[in-house]
């Protein structure tokens, strides 16, 4: 509802709207409040019945946080560092690559022949089966041979007048977004099998920084491309055309003009990607064992023979939430302007 619509309401209707907003705010904030108060309770205070107000209903304690600090609840600092390193790396790489892809989709026209895509699929699958079953290559070796050959042939075939539809920029964008439509459990299991096969060649990707980061980069790219496309469309093309008149190279136009003008959008996209990676659970569960486990795995593992220990879960969750809240608060102005720019488009 717009501000103009609110000014046209009668006083009691405005109070009704304000009451509805307040109720919705309380419903939204209450789970976070419950995590905060539970993190400062003792085990008897949690299992003994609901209590809501510290120093009134119960006496708060720092014991859950002390247990985290002392490592009684697992190697918290190591998992926190893992989440930080993997999250920042994956978000930065995905934002950089996705921004370049989104800019290309906005400023350049692509034509992909359906026949070339079909040729890539058939050659990749057929080549893999041929190398694996006929020539005796291992499955990882067959993959590494079949896919580059299929890609080279498909790129060459795309220049030929093949029959069938021609896919444009909008189709390519839809293909990017459609990658997020796969059920995550299926994708995680397939990725685990792929990493296992690559590990037999001597490249350890399971429970490694490279493997987990590459996974998050791949599954963050569709979101980055989708968001950044709208931000780049809002950049006036006249500025780039003026630079082209002065024979400025395309890469300098992108890094020297487009990127600074889209910095708010880049920052908003980076924060959204970082939040996705920071909170992701399924891929970290499948692709890590102990060395590179992240915070969601540690939080989910706070249990014992008595069941879920909610005081420990709440303390770990609260510490995991705080860094993202601080970062969002520090960068809130730039994030808001970036998100509003995308919303306008």
Secondary structure, DSSP 8 states (H G I E B T S, - for coil): --HHHHHTS-HHHHHHHHHHHHHHHHHHHHHHHHHHHHHT--HHHHHT----SBTTTB---SHHHHHHHHTTTS-HHHHHHHHHHHHHHHHHHHHHHHHHHHHHHHHS---EEHHHHHHHHHHHHHHHHIIIIIS---HHHHHHHHHHHHHHHHHHHTTS--SS-EE-HHHHHHHHHHGGGS-HHHHHHHHHHHHHHHHTTT---TTSHHHHHHHHHHHHHHHHHHHHHHHHHTS-HHHHHHHHHTT--HHHHIIIIIHHHTHHHHHHHHHHHHHHHHH--HHHHHH-SSTT--HHHHHHT-EETTEE-HHHHHHHHHHHHHHHHHHHHHTHHHHHHHHHHHHH-
